[in-house]
Amino acid sequence: MTTETEATPTRDLESMDDIIIAENVDKWFGDFQALDNISMRIKEHEIVVVLGPSGSGKSTFIRCLNRLEEHDAGRIVIDGIEMNDDVRNLNAIRSEVGMVFQQFNLFPHLSVMNNITLGPRKVRRMPKLDADALAMQLLERVGIPEQAEKYPAQLSGGQQQRVAIARALAMQPKIMLFDEPTSALDPEMIKEVLDVMQELARSGMTMIVVTHEMGFAREVADRLIFFDEGSLVEEGTPQHFFENPQEDRTKLFLSQIL
């Protein structure tokens, strides 16, 4: 799907610090190697789109970045904190990383407001009045303030995903991870979610997005990364990817989805 979007402002990424460092990361599920020696560095404020066929390891990789999956070898450092078995490090990393999933994972028994304010109140100990004010600001930002008192079942899929984005932003993260956030949506609802993500990108948020939305990737990404069979096959700017990919596997993938 392509969208007409306002271009993301050019950022001087060379002057930015690395906020995510992955070095020689491996991940196994039994005898299956899901990630094979993955190394990359992502700058603060950078927008990275991860592409690849189903089962290529792209979702596993971003799940390792907030320890939803535990990597088996290598090193991951998030905002200067190494991902290891120290609970303090893990809690510190998770407080800096928000994640939005394919499925919305909202609490069905809580209103939209309570879904958004639960984390700030319970984890960040934010007073209720402050949490409520923050939630309304975020609902305004994602374009659905009128849905504040409704429950998830009363919302469309696109509205639920925008609530999920607002909920992640309520924890005031430095990094946002998106795992195919539009794949469960009807086609007419995709644009409303991508518009919110594009606004977020323009605001300077560091983002890693697993998606097949090529219009979004072309318009918004600073860099595209292509995974296949657990390996990082190719990376480059959108211009490189769409006009001059180097690897045969990348060319085949793009020929099948463009």
Salt bridges, closest charged atoms under 4 A:
ASP18 OD2 - ARG41 NH1 3.02
ASP18 OD1 - LYS43 NZ 3.68
GLU23 OE2 - ARG41 NH2 3.33
GLU23 OE1 - ARG75 NH1 3.25
GLU44 OE2 - HIS45 NE2 3.93
GLU46 OE2 - ARG223 NE 2.87
GLU69 OE1 - LYS27 NZ 3.98
GLU69 OE2 - ARG63 NE 3.71
GLU70 OE2 - ARG67 NH2 3.01
ASP79 OD2 - LYS174 NZ 2.84
GLU82 OE1 - ARG75 NE 3.42
ASP85 OD1 - ARG67 NH2 2.87
ASP86 OD2 - ARG88 NH2 2.94
ASP132 OD2 - LYS128 NZ 2.69
GLU180 OE2 - LYS58 NZ 3.98
GLU192 OE2 - ARG162 NH2 3.01
ASP195 OD2 - LYS191 NZ 2.84
GLU199 OE1 - ARG141 NE 2.93
ASP222 OD2 - ARG11 NH2 2.46
ASP228 OD2 - ARG249 NE 2.98
GLU234 OE2 - HIS240 NE2 2.62
GLU235 OE1 - ARG223 NH1 2.61
